Each structure stands twice: as C-alpha cells, then as structure tokens.
C-alpha cells in the first residue's frame, strides 16, 4: 500500500519532524535510520526515504505508521492508507478512484504507480523546495524621505510597503523592513544579512527609492539596467553591488538557492524620456559565483512626483498577480504576466511602463507556497 500510494504520501505529508519523532518513540526507526533519513537535503527526499523504509521494519510497522500519521496531524493520510483503494496521484482523484477501477494491485494498474512516483520525484527536483518554515527571507528596503529635502518625498510609499509586507507574510516568509536609512546603513544591512552564516532557504529583496543612472559602469557589471539607488542621505548604493553581495562568494548560505531581487526606482531623467530603470525593483561544494538569481528592473520614466503614482501601479500589479496566480504559475511566469499587464495600461497612465526580468542560472521553477494555519502558529511561536 505504501509504495502504490507513495506519490500522494510524499506530496501531502505535513509536520515531518513530529512524524519521525513519533516513529522513533514507537521504535520503528533507530538513531542510525533517522540519520540516514535526515541526511537528505530536501524534505521531499526525506519523506521518500522514510516511506521506503517502513515495509522493511517488520509486520507491526504499517500499523505504527498509520498511528503516527494520525498523531502527527496527518489523519486523512492515515485513514486513506488504511483503505483498500489506491490514493492515485492527487487528493482530488481519491473519490473517483472509489467509484471506478482504482483498486490497488489490480491487473489493470500493475506496478505503473512506482514509475509515476519516480517521474514525480524527478519533477520535484526541478523545483526549488518551498516547504521550510519560514519559507525564506522577505526583505523590504524603502526610502521615502531624503535629507535636506534635496529630492522629492516619495509620498504614499508606505502603503506599498504595507501591501508587500502582507504578501510576504501570506507566503510564509520572515519579513524584515528597513526604512529611510543612509547609504552606509543600507550597505551594512545587506552585508550583515549575507554574511551572518545563518541557514537560509530563499530570499526576496525589494528595494524602493529614487534612482539615477550609473555615471561609471563597473567592470563586473551584472545587469544592463543597473542603477544607483539613492539613500536617505542622498548618497547612492549601486544595484550591481547589491546583487554581487548575494553571490556564492559573499553569501555562502544562499549558494544554489533562489534569490529574487527587485528594484523599483526612477531613472533620474526627464519625465517624458523612456529609459530603462530598475524594476521592482560542511563539505566543500562547487557553486557558480552568480547563480539561482532573478533580477527585475522596472522602467519608470523620470523622477518627478508622478513617479510615485507609477511605482504604485507596479506594486499593485505585482501584489495582484502574485496573490492570485501563485497556485498556478511559477515566479518567472508571474513576473512576465506583470510585465504584460503593465504594458496594457499605457493608455490609462499616459506613460510607458515596463519591467526587465533577467535570470542568471535560475534553472528550476520557483513556486510560492502559502503557509497553513498550523504552520502560521508555529511561525508565531
């Protein structure tokens, strides 16, 4: 029953740590087996290993597993596993299986389920895992006011911060807000985060401020849309420098893990010029220096008061698409949809809006996965 239902079990099991602890208490696993299971990097692989071990643990192991599933909050899995029917590939298929020919072990089904499980696991490896708590770090840097009133106050930007904060919390990220800081503090915040050595699963960085084009292009320029982000003290921080801090050299704990960096700034040029600007703007293991990275640069014409209105258009569209499409689309597809939708608004806002999305070694699909009510309670503890 376990092997025939392996795909569903691995995909739907929650509270992994609690489950494995209960199985240890019931003497299904010993310390050596737990180390073998925990030796896998991704939760999916750990569950796959766990379920494969159960049939080898004696005649009482199956009952102990169903009891452990029930006690760990996986009651539905326990009930379905006790039934004589296949769970098929998805919970929505269960009821139809009860009414049709979905009997486990029938000649029609054969052992095809094991091949499906193998194919499914391969597909999971093509995705960045988003099952940890928290899912990752959601960093928001917003500069609204500037010293000596040398630049226009970005009125209304705090409302954009609120929307983005709610979105990050919805997806189960640990949200950090950094508001109205000077350039040195900005750089310190970024370097401290990247070099603190703490485990990290993913990062979303959203930088919002005025911006200006780089006067001197750096030799290691990473983006054709690079901009100087203006801090509260009117000093600048290069977008290239920010991106470089998240490289494997400077942020080892995010090596080979997803990083999405968005810059929402203006170009610093005349309002009616259409220029590119930042959009939303152990063992030794070999990692590409810059990899698993998405950057998004928005094109907001000018640095006039109207820029604030257009920034809100970008934020609203970003929040709307991510909030409504997360369960059907990966991150790249959603950012592309944001771009299409913004382009269609040109007649409404009387200005050209565009976003430039670049991928560097981002070779897997990134899906947001909101936290459950149970997970949210764990996050709040």
C-alpha distance (Angstrom), angle and dihedral (degrees) to the residues before:
residue distance angle dihedral
X1 . . .
X2 3.78 . .
X3 3.81 95.8 .
X4 3.79 92.9 44.4
X5 3.79 90.4 51.7
X6 3.79 96.9 35.5
X7 3.80 96.6 114.5
X8 3.79 93.7 55.0
X9 3.80 94.4 42.0
X10 3.79 94.1 52.4
X11 3.79 92.6 45.1
X12 3.80 97.6 47.1
X13 3.82 106.1 34.3
X14 3.80 114.0 114.3
X15 3.81 133.2 -175.2
X16 3.81 92.9 38.0
X17 3.81 96.2 175.3
X18 3.79 92.5 51.1
X19 3.79 91.0 47.4
X20 3.80 95.2 51.6
X21 3.82 91.6 45.7
X22 3.81 90.6 53.9
X23 3.81 90.6 48.9
X24 3.81 88.9 52.7
X25 3.80 90.3 50.5
X26 3.80 89.2 51.4
X27 3.82 88.4 50.8
X28 3.76 94.3 -119.0
X29 3.83 90.6 125.6
X30 3.78 131.7 31.4
X31 3.81 127.0 -153.0
X32 3.81 93.0 -90.5
X33 3.80 91.8 54.6
X34 3.79 92.3 46.7
X35 3.82 89.9 53.3
X36 3.79 89.7 50.7
X37 3.80 91.7 51.6
X38 3.80 94.4 43.2
X39 3.80 90.1 47.9
X40 3.78 90.2 79.4
X41 3.79 116.2 91.8
X42 3.80 101.7 -141.8
X43 3.80 126.0 57.8
X44 3.80 90.3 -130.7
X45 3.80 91.5 57.8
X46 3.82 90.8 46.6
X47 3.80 91.3 53.8
X48 3.78 91.5 45.0
X49 3.82 89.9 54.2
X50 3.82 92.5 44.3
X51 3.79 94.7 53.8
X52 3.80 92.7 44.4
X53 3.81 90.0 56.7
X54 3.82 97.0 52.0
X55 3.86 98.6 77.8
X56 3.82 89.0 54.4
X57 3.81 93.7 55.4
X58 3.78 99.5 80.0
X59 3.83 138.0 -91.7
X60 3.82 94.4 -60.6
X61 3.82 95.2 51.2
X62 3.80 95.2 86.5
X63 3.81 93.7 54.5
X64 3.79 91.1 44.5
X65 3.81 89.3 51.6
X66 3.80 93.4 52.5
X67 3.81 89.8 47.2
X68 3.81 90.3 49.3
X69 3.79 91.5 48.8
X70 3.80 89.9 52.4
X71 3.81 92.9 47.8
X72 3.82 93.5 47.1
X73 3.79 95.5 55.1
X74 3.81 97.1 -93.7
X75 3.79 95.2 112.4
X76 3.80 94.8 142.8
X77 3.81 91.4 53.9
X78 3.78 90.5 50.2
X79 3.80 93.1 50.7
X80 3.77 93.9 46.2
X81 3.78 93.4 45.1
X82 3.82 89.8 54.7
X83 3.80 91.0 55.0
X84 3.81 122.7 92.1
X85 3.77 93.7 -122.9
X86 3.78 133.9 88.8
X87 3.76 116.3 -103.6
X88 3.82 88.3 -145.5
X89 3.78 117.8 -158.7
X90 3.77 105.4 -51.5
X91 3.81 137.1 23.0
X92 3.80 90.3 -114.6
X93 3.82 89.0 61.5
X94 3.81 94.2 56.7
X95 3.78 99.0 83.0
X96 3.79 92.5 46.0
X97 3.81 89.2 50.2
X98 3.81 89.7 55.7
X99 3.78 89.7 54.4
X100 3.80 98.2 42.5
X101 3.79 140.8 33.8
X102 3.80 97.5 -56.4
X103 3.83 94.6 123.1
X104 3.79 111.5 144.6
X105 3.75 115.1 -116.6
X106 3.81 95.6 18.0
X107 3.79 117.4 146.4
X108 3.78 89.1 -117.0
X109 3.78 91.6 59.9
X110 3.80 98.3 37.5
X111 3.80 111.6 166.6
X112 3.79 95.8 -45.6
X113 3.80 90.5 119.5
X114 3.79 91.4 72.5
X115 3.81 91.1 57.7
X116 3.81 89.3 49.1
X117 3.79 89.3 51.8
X118 3.79 90.9 52.0
X119 3.81 92.3 48.3
X120 3.77 90.6 46.9
X121 3.80 92.2 52.4
X122 3.80 90.0 52.0
X123 3.80 89.5 52.7
X124 3.81 89.9 50.5
X125 3.79 89.5 54.6
X126 3.80 87.7 57.2
X127 3.81 88.7 63.0
X128 3.78 130.0 71.3
X129 3.83 106.3 -114.0
X130 3.79 112.5 -110.1
X131 3.79 103.0 177.0
X132 3.82 102.8 98.8
X133 3.78 123.9 104.7
X134 2.89 112.8 -94.8
X135 3.81 96.6 25.7
X136 3.79 89.6 -139.8
X137 3.80 141.1 -67.3
X138 3.81 123.1 -50.3
X139 3.81 108.5 -164.3
X140 3.80 121.4 -170.1
X141 3.80 120.1 -171.3
X142 3.80 114.0 -175.9
X143 3.80 127.1 175.7
X144 3.79 110.1 -168.3
X145 3.82 103.3 156.6
X146 3.79 130.9 42.7
X147 3.81 131.0 -155.6
X148 3.81 118.3 -98.4
X149 3.80 89.9 7.1
X150 3.78 88.9 -90.0
X151 3.78 90.0 147.3
X152 3.75 134.1 36.0
X153 3.80 114.4 -88.0
X154 3.79 109.8 -111.4
X155 3.78 94.3 -127.0
X156 3.79 115.2 -163.1
X157 3.79 95.3 21.4
X158 3.82 91.9 118.0
X159 3.79 88.8 64.9
X160 3.83 87.7 56.2
X161 3.80 88.4 50.7
X162 3.80 90.4 52.7
X163 3.81 92.6 52.0
X164 3.79 92.8 48.1
X165 3.81 92.1 46.4
X166 3.81 91.5 53.4
X167 3.81 90.3 48.6
X168 3.80 92.7 51.5
X169 3.80 91.7 48.9
X170 3.81 90.7 48.2
X171 3.81 89.5 57.5
X172 3.80 92.0 47.8
X173 3.80 99.0 -109.6
X174 3.80 124.7 145.9
X175 3.80 101.4 -111.7
X176 3.82 121.4 -146.9
X177 3.81 121.8 -174.2
X178 3.80 123.4 -157.2
X179 3.79 113.8 -176.8
X180 3.81 133.1 -174.1
X181 3.79 99.0 -14.8
X182 3.78 129.0 160.0
X183 3.79 123.0 -113.1
X184 3.81 96.4 -96.8
X185 3.80 91.9 49.5
X186 3.80 89.5 47.3
X187 3.79 91.6 53.8
X188 3.80 91.6 44.5
X189 3.80 91.4 52.1
X190 3.81 91.4 52.3
X191 3.82 95.8 44.7
X192 3.82 93.2 45.1
X193 3.78 91.0 52.0
X194 3.80 94.0 47.0
X195 3.80 96.6 43.9
X196 3.82 103.5 37.7
X197 3.81 91.4 100.2
X198 3.80 92.7 -133.6
X199 3.84 117.5 142.5
X200 3.79 112.7 -96.4
X201 3.79 130.5 -173.8
X202 3.81 101.0 -172.1
X203 3.78 141.6 -23.5
X204 3.78 134.8 -143.3
X205 3.81 112.3 -169.1
X206 3.80 119.7 -171.7
X207 3.80 117.5 -174.4
X208 3.82 119.5 -170.2
X209 3.79 124.8 -178.1
X210 3.79 144.1 96.9
X211 3.77 113.8 -60.5
X212 3.76 142.7 -168.0
X213 3.76 135.1 -159.3
X214 3.77 118.0 -94.7
X215 3.79 112.8 -100.0
X216 3.80 93.1 -159.1
X217 3.77 119.4 33.4
X218 3.80 113.0 -135.7
X219 3.80 118.1 -121.6
X220 3.80 91.5 -123.2
X221 3.78 94.7 45.0
X222 3.79 108.2 166.4
X223 3.79 100.9 -171.7
X224 3.81 134.1 42.4
X225 3.82 87.8 -145.9
X226 3.80 96.7 53.6
X227 3.80 117.5 154.1
X228 3.75 140.4 -177.8
X229 3.81 109.1 -114.8
X230 3.81 111.4 -143.2
X231 3.81 115.1 -134.0
X232 3.81 127.6 -155.5
X233 3.84 93.0 -88.1
X234 3.83 90.1 53.8
X235 3.80 91.2 -109.5
X236 3.78 117.8 125.0
X237 3.79 138.2 -123.8
X238 3.80 117.2 -157.4
X239 3.79 118.2 -122.8
X240 3.81 87.5 -142.7
X241 3.80 89.7 57.2
X242 3.81 91.6 49.0
X243 3.80 92.8 50.0
X244 3.81 91.6 46.8
X245 3.82 91.3 56.5
X246 3.80 88.6 65.8
X247 3.81 93.6 55.6
X248 3.80 120.2 115.0
X249 3.80 88.8 -104.9
X250 3.80 94.1 57.4
X251 3.80 102.4 27.9
X252 3.79 108.3 33.5
X253 3.79 94.7 169.9
X254 3.81 89.9 65.0
X255 3.81 96.0 46.9
X256 3.83 109.3 135.6
X257 3.80 90.0 1.9
X258 3.80 127.0 114.8
X259 3.79 119.0 -86.4
X260 3.80 122.6 179.7
X261 3.80 115.0 -174.6
X262 3.79 119.8 -175.0
X263 3.80 127.5 -173.6
X264 3.78 119.4 -163.9
X265 3.77 106.0 -173.6
X266 3.75 141.3 125.2
X267 3.78 126.4 -107.8
X268 3.79 97.0 -121.9
X269 3.80 90.0 -126.6
X270 3.77 133.2 111.5
X271 3.80 115.3 -55.2
X272 3.77 93.7 -117.7
X273 3.76 97.5 49.0
X274 3.79 113.5 99.1
X275 3.78 103.4 -140.7
X276 3.80 133.1 158.2
X277 3.80 113.7 -99.3
X278 3.76 135.7 170.5
X279 3.72 113.0 -74.9
X280 3.69 126.5 -140.7
X281 2.34 65.0 -22.3
X282 34.14 113.4 -128.1
X283 3.87 95.8 98.0
X284 3.76 118.5 47.8
X285 3.77 108.3 -108.5
X286 3.78 125.5 -174.9
X287 3.79 113.9 -122.5
X288 3.76 131.3 176.0
X289 3.80 108.1 -106.3
X290 3.80 92.9 -126.0
X291 3.78 112.4 24.4
X292 3.82 144.3 125.7
X293 3.79 87.2 38.5
X294 3.80 133.6 140.0
X295 3.78 120.6 -173.3
X296 3.77 124.7 -173.0
X297 3.80 122.9 -164.4
X298 3.79 121.5 -172.9
X299 3.76 123.9 -148.9
X300 3.80 107.4 -135.8
X301 3.80 112.3 169.0
X302 3.76 114.6 -127.0
X303 3.76 135.0 -20.7
X304 3.79 98.9 -97.5
X305 3.83 126.6 124.9
X306 3.79 88.7 -90.7
X307 3.80 88.0 66.9
X308 3.80 88.6 75.6
X309 3.77 90.4 58.1
X310 3.78 91.6 50.0
X311 3.81 91.6 47.3
X312 3.79 86.9 56.5
X313 3.82 89.5 52.1
X314 3.80 89.1 55.4
X315 3.82 94.2 46.0
X316 3.80 93.0 45.7
X317 3.79 91.5 50.4
X318 3.80 92.1 46.1
X319 3.82 93.1 49.6
X320 3.81 91.9 44.1
X321 3.80 95.8 51.1
X322 3.81 96.2 42.0
X323 3.79 91.4 44.5
X324 3.80 94.7 51.4
X325 3.82 104.9 30.0
X326 3.82 103.5 40.7
X327 3.81 92.5 101.7
X328 3.81 93.5 54.0
X329 3.79 107.9 30.0
X330 3.78 139.7 48.1
X331 3.80 122.3 -124.2
X332 3.81 96.9 -96.1
X333 3.81 92.6 50.3
X334 3.81 90.6 49.2
X335 3.82 92.9 50.3
X336 3.80 88.9 50.2
X337 3.80 88.9 51.6
X338 3.81 89.8 50.7
X339 3.79 88.0 54.8
X340 3.81 93.6 49.4
X341 3.79 92.2 48.6
X342 3.80 93.1 48.9
X343 3.79 91.4 50.7
X344 3.80 89.7 53.5
X345 3.83 90.2 57.1
X346 3.81 95.3 64.1
X347 3.80 92.3 106.7
X348 3.81 91.2 50.2
X349 3.78 99.5 50.7
X350 3.82 98.1 28.1
X351 3.78 92.4 -132.1
X352 3.78 137.7 86.5
X353 3.79 115.1 -100.6
X354 3.75 121.1 -173.6
X355 3.78 139.0 158.6
X356 3.77 126.3 -149.3
X357 3.80 114.3 -148.6
X358 3.80 118.1 -166.9
X359 3.79 128.0 -175.9
X360 3.79 124.5 -157.1
X361 3.80 111.9 -171.0
X362 3.81 91.1 -32.6
X363 3.80 92.2 152.6
X364 3.80 101.5 160.7
X365 3.77 134.5 59.0
X366 3.80 116.7 -99.7
X367 3.80 115.3 -148.8
X368 3.78 123.5 -177.4
X369 3.80 112.9 -133.1
X370 3.81 117.8 -165.9
X371 3.78 116.8 -137.4
X372 3.79 120.8 -108.0
X373 3.80 121.8 -120.7
X374 3.79 88.6 -102.7
X375 3.80 92.2 51.7
X376 3.80 90.7 47.7
X377 3.79 89.9 57.0
X378 3.80 88.5 53.0
X379 3.81 90.8 50.2
X380 3.79 91.0 51.4
X381 3.80 93.2 52.2
